[in-house]
Amino acid sequence: MTKTTFATVEDHQRAAQEWFVVDASKHVLGRMAVRIAEVLMGKDKPLYTPHISVGAGVIVINAEKVGVTGQKRETRVYTRWTGHVGGQREETLGQLLEHDPEKLIKNTVRRMLPKNRIARDMLRRLKVYRDANHPHVAQQPKELLIER
């Protein structure tokens, strides 16, 4: 008879010490975001449990150089609403990449995470930086492998 194992608080604390770094200039936005979401949730570990965050932290560098395929830079439109009358705003992916690439990557990953409180904790462990410099050297991050 098989026994079902669940992650414990100790597993959560152990996972909180693990960090990965991703160079966005080498990857396409969607494929990179899927892999980052898997690592943040802990789905790449055999001890994955939906109600406990056992995922590692992820640092993304070179966010402004992330790749997109096809005509998405000009045709993909992101719409938001300010809350005021006539406050609908639209931006293309290219415009968003120019002035706020960190926000683009965070939103892409956020939409792939579950819609609950645990996802907010997972998203706090995602650090995105525009260039190659980051202040997380003390965490000794390992490079995250992403298949092309």
HELIX and SHEET records of a PDB file:
HELIX    1   1 VAL A    9  ALA A   15  1                                   7    
HELIX    2   2 ALA A   24  LYS A   26  5                                   3    
HELIX    3   3 LEU A   29  MET A   41  1                                  13    
HELIX    4   4 ALA A   63  LYS A   65  5                                   3    
HELIX    5   5 LYS A   72  THR A   75  1                                   4    
HELIX    6   6 LEU A   93  HIS A   99  1                                   7    
HELIX    7   7 PRO A  101  ARG A  110  1                                  10    
HELIX    8   8 ARG A  117  ARG A  124  1                                   8    
HELIX    9   9 VAL A  137  GLN A  139  5                                   3    
SHEET    1   A 4 LEU A 126  VAL A 128  0                                        
SHEET    2   A 4 GLY A  57  ILE A  61  1                                        
SHEET    3   A 4 TRP A  19  ASP A  23  1                                        
SHEET    4   A 4 LYS A 142  GLU A 143  1                                        
SHEET    1   B 2 VAL A  77  TRP A  81  0                                        
SHEET    2   B 2 GLN A  88  THR A  92 -1                                        
END                                                                             
